[in-house]
Amino acid sequence: MSEEAGRYESKMKQDSELEATLKERGNRYGDFCDHAVLTQNIKIVMQSGRRWNDLAPYQTEALEMIAHKIGRILNGDPDYFDSWRDIAGYATLVDKELTGE
């Protein structure tokens, strides 16, 4: 097999794997555009809080990731444990930072 044919075959395999991943995620989390609208709306509400600009970068990032996970729960499978565990994980990272652990 020529080098060019090998690259083409590799790209085709990557494309196929990507499509499978996107299909799996769509089945689990719902339509991406619907999720994006919901999650961005959650973030807009959070950013309207009077103390938003007082937060440290790690706090805003954790809240934005939690918003992302909430969006996935509300738009997709609310019984998927990993989304709930991720929320707990981000909150725990902030807790550890605040308590110096």
OpenMM code with the backbone's topology and positions (N, CA, C; nanometers):
from openmm import Vec3, app, unit

residues = "MET SER GLU GLU ALA GLY ARG TYR GLU SER LYS MET LYS GLN ASP SER GLU LEU GLU ALA THR LEU LYS GLU ARG GLY ASN ARG TYR GLY ASP PHE CYS ASP HIS ALA VAL LEU THR GLN ASN ILE LYS ILE VAL MET GLN SER GLY ARG ARG TRP ASN ASP LEU ALA PRO TYR GLN THR GLU ALA LEU GLU MET ILE ALA HIS LYS ILE GLY ARG ILE LEU ASN GLY ASP PRO ASP TYR PHE ASP SER TRP ARG ASP ILE ALA GLY TYR ALA THR LEU VAL ASP LYS GLU LEU THR GLY GLU".split()
positions = [
    Vec3(0.0850, -0.1172, 0.0000),
    Vec3(0.0000, 0.0000, 0.0000),
    Vec3(0.0896, 0.1235, 0.0000),
    Vec3(0.0562, 0.2183, -0.0851),
    Vec3(0.1352, 0.3407, -0.0926),
    Vec3(0.1131, 0.4238, 0.0335),
    Vec3(0.2060, 0.5153, 0.0551),
    Vec3(0.1950, 0.6042, 0.1710),
    Vec3(0.0668, 0.6874, 0.1635),
    Vec3(0.0356, 0.7366, 0.0444),
    Vec3(-0.0855, 0.8179, 0.0263),
    Vec3(-0.2109, 0.7350, 0.0545),
    Vec3(-0.2143, 0.6124, 0.0077),
    Vec3(-0.3287, 0.5250, 0.0325),
    Vec3(-0.3416, 0.4957, 0.1819),
    Vec3(-0.2293, 0.4793, 0.2490),
    Vec3(-0.2297, 0.4557, 0.3935),
    Vec3(-0.2864, 0.5743, 0.4700),
    Vec3(-0.2481, 0.6967, 0.4274),
    Vec3(-0.3017, 0.8172, 0.4916),
    Vec3(-0.4522, 0.8284, 0.4697),
    Vec3(-0.4958, 0.7979, 0.3479),
    Vec3(-0.6383, 0.8036, 0.3158),
    Vec3(-0.7161, 0.7034, 0.4020),
    Vec3(-0.6653, 0.5815, 0.4128),
    Vec3(-0.7308, 0.4789, 0.4931),
    Vec3(-0.7366, 0.5214, 0.6398),
    Vec3(-0.6280, 0.5798, 0.6893),
    Vec3(-0.6240, 0.6266, 0.8272),
    Vec3(-0.7255, 0.7378, 0.8507),
    Vec3(-0.7358, 0.8307, 0.7557),
    Vec3(-0.8322, 0.9397, 0.7682),
    Vec3(-0.9742, 0.8865, 0.7665),
    Vec3(-1.0023, 0.7921, 0.6812),
    Vec3(-1.1358, 0.7332, 0.6728),
    Vec3(-1.1729, 0.6658, 0.8053),
    Vec3(-1.0771, 0.5977, 0.8664),
    Vec3(-1.1011, 0.5327, 0.9948),
    Vec3(-1.1277, 0.6371, 1.1017),
    Vec3(-1.0489, 0.7438, 1.1036),
    Vec3(-1.0697, 0.8521, 1.2005),
    Vec3(-1.2065, 0.9164, 1.1818),
    Vec3(-1.2455, 0.9421, 1.0570),
    Vec3(-1.3761, 1.0013, 1.0282),
    Vec3(-1.4883, 0.9106, 1.0783),
    Vec3(-1.4742, 0.7810, 1.0566),
    Vec3(-1.5746, 0.6845, 1.0996),
    Vec3(-1.5847, 0.6821, 1.2523),
    Vec3(-1.4700, 0.6830, 1.3191),
    Vec3(-1.4684, 0.6835, 1.4654),
    Vec3(-1.5297, 0.8122, 1.5205),
    Vec3(-1.5013, 0.9249, 1.4560),
    Vec3(-1.5583, 1.0527, 1.4979),
    Vec3(-1.7103, 1.0506, 1.4834),
    Vec3(-1.7582, 1.0014, 1.3716),
    Vec3(-1.9036, 0.9935, 1.3493),
    Vec3(-1.9697, 0.9038, 1.4537),
    Vec3(-1.9057, 0.7944, 1.4884),
    Vec3(-1.9607, 0.7039, 1.5899),
    Vec3(-1.9664, 0.7742, 1.7257),
    Vec3(-1.8618, 0.8487, 1.7583),
    Vec3(-1.8587, 0.9226, 1.8847),
    Vec3(-1.9685, 1.0285, 1.8878),
    Vec3(-1.9838, 1.1033, 1.7781),
    Vec3(-2.0873, 1.2069, 1.7724),
    Vec3(-2.2265, 1.1465, 1.7858),
    Vec3(-2.2494, 1.0320, 1.7232),
    Vec3(-2.3790, 0.9653, 1.7334),
    Vec3(-2.4047, 0.9207, 1.8770),
    Vec3(-2.3036, 0.8626, 1.9383),
    Vec3(-2.3167, 0.8170, 2.0778),
    Vec3(-2.3479, 0.9346, 2.1697),
    Vec3(-2.2737, 1.0445, 2.1532),
    Vec3(-2.2963, 1.1618, 2.2379),
    Vec3(-2.4339, 1.2230, 2.2139),
    Vec3(-2.4772, 1.2258, 2.0884),
    Vec3(-2.6097, 1.2772, 2.0568),
    Vec3(-2.7190, 1.1946, 2.1227),
    Vec3(-2.7007, 1.0635, 2.1231),
    Vec3(-2.7972, 0.9753, 2.1888),
    Vec3(-2.8000, 0.9979, 2.3395),
    Vec3(-2.6847, 1.0258, 2.3961),
    Vec3(-2.6753, 1.0426, 2.5421),
    Vec3(-2.7165, 1.1828, 2.5868),
    Vec3(-2.6724, 1.2860, 2.5124),
    Vec3(-2.6889, 1.4247, 2.5588),
    Vec3(-2.7895, 1.5055, 2.4788),
    Vec3(-2.8485, 1.4477, 2.3756),
    Vec3(-2.9451, 1.5197, 2.2947),
    Vec3(-2.8780, 1.6002, 2.1850),
    Vec3(-2.9598, 1.6731, 2.1097),
    Vec3(-2.9111, 1.7536, 1.9990),
    Vec3(-2.8136, 1.8613, 2.0475),
    Vec3(-2.6995, 1.8729, 1.9805),
    Vec3(-2.5947, 1.9666, 2.0232),
    Vec3(-2.6427, 2.1108, 2.0229),
    Vec3(-2.7148, 2.1525, 1.9193),
    Vec3(-2.7601, 2.2927, 1.9118),
    Vec3(-2.8602, 2.3238, 2.0226),
    Vec3(-2.9496, 2.2296, 2.0530),
    Vec3(-3.0426, 2.2495, 2.1642),
    Vec3(-2.9668, 2.2612, 2.2957),
    Vec3(-2.8670, 2.1749, 2.3133),
    Vec3(-2.7841, 2.1807, 2.4342),
    Vec3(-2.7101, 2.3142, 2.4428),
    Vec3(-2.6583, 2.3607, 2.3320),
    Vec3(-2.5825, 2.4862, 2.3309),
    Vec3(-2.6701, 2.6040, 2.3734),
    Vec3(-2.7921, 2.6112, 2.3206),
    Vec3(-2.8832, 2.7208, 2.3575),
    Vec3(-2.9137, 2.7150, 2.5067),
    Vec3(-2.9489, 2.5993, 2.5564),
    Vec3(-2.9814, 2.5837, 2.6977),
    Vec3(-2.8638, 2.6206, 2.7868),
    Vec3(-2.7468, 2.5678, 2.7556),
    Vec3(-2.6280, 2.5924, 2.8378),
    Vec3(-2.5859, 2.7389, 2.8337),
    Vec3(-2.5913, 2.8012, 2.7173),
    Vec3(-2.5552, 2.9433, 2.7089),
    Vec3(-2.6534, 3.0288, 2.7883),
    Vec3(-2.7804, 2.9917, 2.7899),
    Vec3(-2.8770, 3.0656, 2.8694),
    Vec3(-2.8483, 3.0523, 3.0187),
    Vec3(-2.8101, 2.9330, 3.0624),
    Vec3(-2.7717, 2.9140, 3.2029),
    Vec3(-2.6522, 3.0029, 3.2361),
    Vec3(-2.5537, 3.0066, 3.1477),
    Vec3(-2.4332, 3.0867, 3.1713),
    Vec3(-2.4655, 3.2358, 3.1745),
    Vec3(-2.5567, 3.2798, 3.0887),
    Vec3(-2.5956, 3.4219, 3.0884),
    Vec3(-2.6568, 3.4589, 3.2227),
    Vec3(-2.7437, 3.3740, 3.2743),
    Vec3(-2.8053, 3.4003, 3.4044),
    Vec3(-2.6978, 3.4036, 3.5135),
    Vec3(-2.6054, 3.3092, 3.5112),
    Vec3(-2.4986, 3.3081, 3.6118),
    Vec3(-2.4163, 3.4362, 3.6052),
    Vec3(-2.3829, 3.4790, 3.4840),
    Vec3(-2.2982, 3.5971, 3.4664),
    Vec3(-2.3695, 3.7262, 3.5049),
    Vec3(-2.5011, 3.7203, 3.5192),
    Vec3(-2.5751, 3.8391, 3.5610),
    Vec3(-2.5724, 3.8580, 3.7124),
    Vec3(-2.5197, 3.7584, 3.7825),
    Vec3(-2.5093, 3.7688, 3.9279),
    Vec3(-2.4156, 3.8819, 3.9680),
    Vec3(-2.4498, 3.9540, 4.0711),
    Vec3(-2.3709, 4.0727, 4.1086),
    Vec3(-2.2280, 4.0396, 4.1507),
    Vec3(-2.2002, 3.9178, 4.1894),
    Vec3(-2.0651, 3.8819, 4.2342),
    Vec3(-1.9853, 3.8040, 4.1286),
    Vec3(-2.0419, 3.7870, 4.0092),
    Vec3(-1.9739, 3.7100, 3.9049),
    Vec3(-1.8321, 3.7596, 3.8811),
    Vec3(-1.8156, 3.8905, 3.8708),
    Vec3(-1.6833, 3.9465, 3.8394),
    Vec3(-1.5861, 3.9382, 3.9562),
    Vec3(-1.6344, 3.8999, 4.0739),
    Vec3(-1.5469, 3.8843, 4.1903),
    Vec3(-1.4881, 3.7437, 4.2008),
    Vec3(-1.5387, 3.6524, 4.1188),
    Vec3(-1.4937, 3.5137, 4.1282),
    Vec3(-1.3540, 3.4962, 4.0696),
    Vec3(-1.2810, 3.4024, 4.1270),
    Vec3(-1.1505, 3.3630, 4.0734),
    Vec3(-1.1724, 3.2820, 3.9459),
    Vec3(-1.0731, 3.2792, 3.8579),
    Vec3(-1.0887, 3.2014, 3.7341),
    Vec3(-1.1285, 3.0553, 3.7577),
    Vec3(-1.0740, 2.9910, 3.8597),
    Vec3(-1.1098, 2.8514, 3.8849),
    Vec3(-1.2564, 2.8394, 3.9266),
    Vec3(-1.3099, 2.9425, 3.9932),
    Vec3(-1.4506, 2.9392, 4.0324),
    Vec3(-1.5424, 2.9585, 3.9117),
    Vec3(-1.5081, 3.0531, 3.8246),
    Vec3(-1.5919, 3.0733, 3.7056),
    Vec3(-1.5851, 2.9518, 3.6139),
    Vec3(-1.4669, 2.8946, 3.5997),
    Vec3(-1.4542, 2.7762, 3.5146),
    Vec3(-1.5368, 2.6606, 3.5705),
    Vec3(-1.5298, 2.6389, 3.7004),
    Vec3(-1.6072, 2.5313, 3.7622),
    Vec3(-1.7564, 2.5546, 3.7412),
    Vec3(-1.8030, 2.6777, 3.7615),
    Vec3(-1.9449, 2.7070, 3.7424),
    Vec3(-1.9871, 2.6881, 3.5966),
    Vec3(-1.9013, 2.7291, 3.5045),
    Vec3(-1.9343, 2.7110, 3.3631),
    Vec3(-1.9367, 2.5635, 3.3255),
    Vec3(-1.8470, 2.4847, 3.3799),
    Vec3(-1.8480, 2.3408, 3.3519),
    Vec3(-1.9706, 2.2753, 3.4160),
    Vec3(-2.0082, 2.3211, 3.5348),
    Vec3(-2.1293, 2.2696, 3.5990),
    Vec3(-2.2509, 2.3048, 3.5141),
    Vec3(-2.2545, 2.4282, 3.4600),
    Vec3(-2.3644, 2.4684, 3.3711),
    Vec3(-2.3695, 2.3765, 3.2492),
    Vec3(-2.2536, 2.3437, 3.1959),
    Vec3(-2.2459, 2.2532, 3.0806),
    Vec3(-2.3058, 2.1169, 3.1160),
    Vec3(-2.2706, 2.0668, 3.2319),
    Vec3(-2.3211, 1.9362, 3.2749),
    Vec3(-2.4713, 1.9426, 3.3021),
    Vec3(-2.5190, 2.0517, 3.3597),
    Vec3(-2.6633, 2.0685, 3.3822),
    Vec3(-2.7355, 2.0701, 3.2479),
    Vec3(-2.6786, 2.1400, 3.1508),
    Vec3(-2.7373, 2.1423, 3.0173),
    Vec3(-2.7478, 2.0029, 2.9583),
    Vec3(-2.6449, 1.9224, 2.9769),
    Vec3(-2.6485, 1.7856, 2.9265),
    Vec3(-2.7574, 1.7043, 2.9956),
    Vec3(-2.7718, 1.7234, 3.1257),
    Vec3(-2.8745, 1.6507, 3.2009),
    Vec3(-3.0135, 1.6895, 3.1528),
    Vec3(-3.0372, 1.8192, 3.1375),
    Vec3(-3.1699, 1.8673, 3.1012),
    Vec3(-3.2044, 1.8416, 2.9547),
    Vec3(-3.1047, 1.8316, 2.8693),
    Vec3(-3.1266, 1.8117, 2.7264),
    Vec3(-3.1180, 1.6650, 2.6858),
    Vec3(-3.0556, 1.5847, 2.7711),
    Vec3(-3.0315, 1.4454, 2.7342),
    Vec3(-3.0822, 1.3489, 2.8382),
    Vec3(-2.9948, 1.2617, 2.8822),
    Vec3(-3.0298, 1.1532, 2.9737),
    Vec3(-3.0082, 1.1972, 3.1184),
    Vec3(-3.1168, 1.2277, 3.1916),
    Vec3(-3.1005, 1.2741, 3.3290),
    Vec3(-3.0554, 1.1647, 3.4261),
    Vec3(-3.0589, 1.0410, 3.3812),
    Vec3(-3.0193, 0.9299, 3.4673),
    Vec3(-2.8749, 0.8852, 3.4447),
    Vec3(-2.8034, 0.9562, 3.3584),
    Vec3(-2.6637, 0.9185, 3.3331),
    Vec3(-2.5788, 0.9689, 3.4497),
    Vec3(-2.5325, 0.8758, 3.5320),
    Vec3(-2.4641, 0.9080, 3.6568),
    Vec3(-2.3400, 0.9935, 3.6380),
    Vec3(-2.2713, 0.9765, 3.5262),
    Vec3(-2.1439, 1.0455, 3.5062),
    Vec3(-2.1608, 1.1967, 3.5049),
    Vec3(-2.2719, 1.2451, 3.4512),
    Vec3(-2.2956, 1.3901, 3.4505),
    Vec3(-2.3084, 1.4431, 3.5934),
    Vec3(-2.3795, 1.3710, 3.6767),
    Vec3(-2.3958, 1.4118, 3.8161),
    Vec3(-2.2622, 1.4034, 3.8908),
    Vec3(-2.1866, 1.3006, 3.8619),
    Vec3(-2.0554, 1.2847, 3.9261),
    Vec3(-1.9608, 1.3979, 3.8849),
    Vec3(-1.9684, 1.4386, 3.7578),
    Vec3(-1.8846, 1.5496, 3.7108),
    Vec3(-1.9180, 1.6790, 3.7848),
    Vec3(-2.0473, 1.7041, 3.8068),
    Vec3(-2.0874, 1.8238, 3.8821),
    Vec3(-2.0258, 1.8204, 4.0219),
    Vec3(-2.0372, 1.7070, 4.0869),
    Vec3(-1.9781, 1.6921, 4.2207),
    Vec3(-1.8269, 1.7116, 4.2159),
    Vec3(-1.7648, 1.6628, 4.1100),
    Vec3(-1.6199, 1.6762, 4.0966),
    Vec3(-1.5757, 1.8210, 4.0836),
    Vec3(-1.6450, 1.8983, 4.0000),
    Vec3(-1.6081, 2.0392, 3.9855),
    Vec3(-1.6304, 2.1159, 4.1154),
    Vec3(-1.7397, 2.0875, 4.1845),
    Vec3(-1.7644, 2.1533, 4.3129),
    Vec3(-1.6569, 2.1143, 4.4143),
    Vec3(-1.6145, 1.9898, 4.4101),
    Vec3(-1.5094, 1.9432, 4.5020),
    Vec3(-1.3768, 2.0116, 4.4732),
    Vec3(-1.3443, 2.0332, 4.3458),
    Vec3(-1.2192, 2.1036, 4.3127),
    Vec3(-1.2194, 2.2431, 4.3699),
    Vec3(-1.3326, 2.3141, 4.3627),
    Vec3(-1.3405, 2.4489, 4.4207),
    Vec3(-1.3272, 2.4406, 4.5720),
    Vec3(-1.3962, 2.3454, 4.6319),
    Vec3(-1.3877, 2.3273, 4.7766),
    Vec3(-1.2439, 2.3042, 4.8207),
    Vec3(-1.1722, 2.2202, 4.7490),
    Vec3(-1.0318, 2.1922, 4.7843),
    Vec3(-0.9451, 2.3162, 4.7697),
    Vec3(-0.9703, 2.3964, 4.6670),
    Vec3(-0.8934, 2.5175, 4.6473),
    Vec3(-0.9199, 2.6167, 4.7604),
    Vec3(-1.0451, 2.6292, 4.7986),
    Vec3(-1.0830, 2.7249, 4.9044),
    Vec3(-1.0332, 2.6830, 5.0409),
    Vec3(-1.0260, 2.5520, 5.0647),
    Vec3(-0.9832, 2.5035, 5.1959),
    Vec3(-0.8356, 2.4700, 5.2004),
    Vec3(-0.7657, 2.4852, 5.0885),
    Vec3(-0.6217, 2.4618, 5.0868),
    Vec3(-0.5827, 2.3156, 5.0874),
    Vec3(-0.6720, 2.2287, 5.0513),
    Vec3(-0.6381, 2.0855, 5.0480),
    Vec3(-0.5546, 2.0529, 4.9281),
] * unit.nanometer
topology = app.Topology()
chain = topology.addChain("A")
for resn in residues:
    res = topology.addResidue(resn, chain)
    for name in ("N", "CA", "C"):
        topology.addAtom(name, app.Element.getBySymbol(name[0]), res)
